[in-house]
Every structure is written in C-alpha cells, then in structure tokens.
Amino acid sequence: MNNGQMQEKEILNDVLASEKAVTGAYNAFANECATPNVRDEFMRILTEEHQIQADVFDEMQKRGWYPTPAAEQQKIQQAKQKFQNQNQQ
C-alpha cells in the first residue's frame, strides 16, 4: 500500500472477488425465483455482472496479474472424455 491507498492491482483483485460473490448471489436468486419476469431480470443482471467480471479478469490477465497456465493437451482430452461419458449415461 502507498500512503494508505490501494494500488491498481489490489483494487482489481478486490473488484474481481466482489464480482465473483455478486454473480454467485444473483445465480442463486435466479435459480430460486418463482416469478418469471423477476427471474428474467435477475438473469439480465447476472449476464451484465458476468461481463464485468470477464472484463476485469481480462484486464488483470493482460497486465500479468492473473496468470493462467495453458492446459496440457492430455488434460483437455481427459476432461473431454469425462464429460462425453457423463452425457452417454
């Protein structure tokens, strides 16, 4: 921290964590909503919040603050096989 102020990386980390919590809450609200027009509104907001989360994630990744290793081809194939098997059951 610099003079008690948050740096950009800390701010973006906080925003990303907040967006994850917000999308989780809106997802639960939408799943449990019995009124179609209210559910539709929750879904609209949820989509907006996911876009904000993606934008923050992309910005952090671009700056090297949220590195994600490339998936190994073998692990991709294993995951693919697992989900194909689940769909066939």
PEKA-V370639 format. One record per backbone hydrogen bond with DSSP energy under -0.5 kcal/mol. CO is the residue of the C=O (numbers start at 1). NH is the residue of the N-H. If there is no record, write none. Layout:
co;nh
CO;NH
CO;NH
This chain:
co;nh
1;3
2;5
5;2
7;11
8;12
9;13
10;14
11;15
12;16
13;17
14;18
15;19
16;20
17;21
18;22
19;23
20;24
21;25
22;26
23;27
24;28
25;29
26;30
27;31
28;32
30;33
34;36
35;39
36;40
37;41
38;42
39;43
40;44
41;45
42;46
43;47
44;48
45;49
46;50
47;51
48;52
49;53
50;54
51;55
52;56
53;57
54;58
55;59
56;60
57;61
58;62
59;63
60;65
60;66
61;64
72;76
73;77
74;78
75;79
76;80
77;81
78;82
79;83
80;84
81;85
82;86
83;87
84;88
85;89
86;89
